[in-house]
Amino acid sequence: MSSVTRVVVVGAGIIGASCAYYAARSGLDVTVIDRGGVAGGTTGAGEGNLLVSDKGPGPELELALRSLDLWVELGAELGTASFELEHKGGLVVASSDAAMTALQEFAATQHDAGVACENVSPRELAELEPWIAEDVAGGVLYPADAQVQPGLAAARLLEAAVALGADLRLGEECVALRTAGGSVQAVITRSGVIETGFVVNAGGPWAGALADLWDLPLPIHPRRGFVLVTEPLPPVIRHKVYSADYVANVTSGSEELETSTVVEGTPSGTVLIGASRERVGFSDEWDPGVVQRLAERAVALFPPLARVGLMRTYHGFRPYCPDHLPVVGLDSRMQGVLHASGHEGAGIVLAPATGELVTQLITDEQPAGYAGALSPDRLTLVAS
Amino acid sequence: MSTFEFDGNEVPFREGQTVAGALIAAGRRTWRTTPRGGRSRGVFCGIGVCFDCLIEADGVSNQRACLLVATESLVVRTQAGVGRP
């Protein structure tokens, strides 16, 4: 028996990459496998939001606040430019006085939970965002909100993990677990057997299927979203700007199509426009109705966008969990199995703290305070 | 042969030819520089999908040279970095 604990991470998206990085940094013997490539699923189809602004008080906000601190550290360690980390701030805007009141009440609860935020008048809004519509009732500015290029971030974390000794095997699909006496013994892939005492399910929206394969069911489902990409522009949209109804959509459990307006620029000049949510399985069918709705709403918020051309759209699948909390922790049904999924649309921001928590649980350190609420054993998950 | 103007020079084109086609025929490979690195860009996909061949035409930036059909009165210019909104 080797004295170094081995961990196999299944999934090379942002969650798997973070788990690999923090595990390797703590001295574990890490192997990352993915049936595809780096950031080939949900991570590569996201916008790279690092948001605390859309989270109410509770364990997910605590995870996000810890994670934002870790993102700042990662920027210092790995180089902010290498994954386009931008501390641009988030601006949530309300279209009516009633919506503004509700937004301010929500922001007050966040402020009490440690989130920096400040009310912004319509006049100040126009200074912060010159292109914004004149009829916006007001907004709340969240200076801590930030942005990364998620594919680059996953690649950079994996590169750093490999430099610390991790083994990255792409095109390697997990087909089964070998277990004995209620403990993991090995991960079986198409090409061989990897002996290990720990395995981390970082399969994103496919984590449910992976858990089924391991005979450890987990209620993770795909929730599709489209992103529109404009032609490259000079920096005209300065913050991560979104409508207050985005928060209601995120926390909704509806299977129906829901859209809110999320707009941000990128360092390459393109403007990204979201966000739609619908439960349509892993459907790749392009939906012009969704795209039109997102475009119309973005133009309503930023009227000059009407003159701007769209280059393309893309879509991806968020790992959705019915109780709207990530699933991070040890699976009590099988010794050595950990899950790290269910982050919905917040996987990029939550990744570092998720990797840190997974590593704490494997190395038997005192886990962070939110560990219990995120555990796969929680009652709300068992009941769903 | 008809011509259009590119960065102050006359570029000949045949009826129906795209700006990209005419520029390549005239020996020109690139007509845009990237926003951050300032690297040269010209045709990549050639079919309107990749948006790499962007050019400024009649004062409007971000036009795809591979789809833009050349005309006698057209004035095109090298696009430096991101376009103008």
Interface residues (C-beta under 8 A of the other chain):
Chain A: E231 P232 L233 P234 V236 P267 S268 G269 P304 R307 V308 G309 M311 R312
Chain B: P35 R36 V49 F51 L54 N62 G81 V82 G83 R84 P85
